[in-house]
Amino acid sequence: MKQDAIRGTAYTVLFAISLAHLLNDAIQSVVPAIYPIVKEDFSLTFAQIGVITFVFQMTSSILQPFVGRYADRHPSPYALTVGMCFTLAGLVMLAFSRSFGLIILSVGVIGIGSSIFHPEASRVAQLAAGKKKGLAQSIFQVGGNGGSAVGPLLAAVIVLPYGQSAITWFAIAAVVGACVVAKVGRWYKGILLSTGGRTSGIVSSVLDLSDRQIKWAMVVLVVLTFSKQFYMACMTSYFTFFLIDKFGMTIQDSQLCLFAFLAASAIGIIAGGAIGDRIGRKYVIWCSILGAAPFALMLPYVGLWATIILSVVIGLVISSAFSAILVFATELKPGHVGTIAGLFFGLSFGLGGVGAAFFGWLADKTSIEFIFQVSTLLPLLGIVAAFLPDMKKVDKGI
């Protein structure tokens, strides 16, 4: 990894951080993938399943803005390794948890690992992006989406047949991830030495926007993040239950369908980043969230194969939104990449946790089918993307 890669797009660094993201999120995706197991073994309600996700997502989210803010002021090349070690510790704890309380504690530790990993990893992606910020974030995030897709598939093959203790096999992924981010950390440390410890000024943007327009744009981005993450929380946490309840699927077959949805999301995210660099991120956000609405509205009312096909289309369309939202936000506040990344990653996880808990509570009160009928309305909020400004900026290197 050449230290002068910062002058252009450092693809080696981006692919390395994407691989680490894949391994990190594959481990984390084990949490929702084992819900059917722990629900049966510990006689949990849907509300308790929602609480598990809530704790996991909240520990992932609350610390992220603070970690990002600290990273903006004090870049930490080896923070990524520390985060991966937390994830490893939580993973081992989860494998041997024998009560609801210990499960909560375990997913909380995994969440802390996530809160350390994501803001600094996003800063590294931005640092290695050169002029291709959308593509760089997409490469970084597709690793996470790929990990989220592979995790349930591996859980179906490894954990479901052999039980909760088989989660320890995922420790291999955590160790590999720690080694990868240690190498990235050395590259990052070299960049810091060559720039005197400064990273925020490497690429700056001059925006033709007032402070009021920037604040309003941030509010719109928060609303868009809410609509996407609440819908995704319903899909990732309860899609397997929906398929089992409505169509009588086995647990393993439902996990494969969840994999198809998440794999489609991983594919769509790359296209969204590259297109956003070319035509503008506003239009990608608009088409991604609002464009998924017609397919989402049909999903609860069709047959099995149509449901699977629609879920794949929805994942493909809606997946590009977050990378576009994140880059749009960092362009609004170009000197605060870590803070903004931490804020939006934290907001993403936090809203996902609240959404999972809400839909779990609602499912207990009504039915799994009903929560899917309600959640399909959320992508309609994508219409607020019309209020995002068309930004004119001039990029300047150091």
Salt bridges, closest charged atoms under 4 A:
ASP25 OD2 - HIS21 NE2 3.29
ASP25 OD1 - HIS118 NE2 3.51
ASP72 OD1 - ARG123 NH1 2.68
GLU120 OE1 - ARG123 NE 3.59
ASP277 OD1 - ARG281 NH1 2.85
GLU331 OE2 - LYS133 NZ 3.77
GLU331 OE2 - ARG281 NH2 2.83
GLU331 OE2 - LYS393 NZ 3.46
ASP390 OD1 - LYS282 NZ 3.62
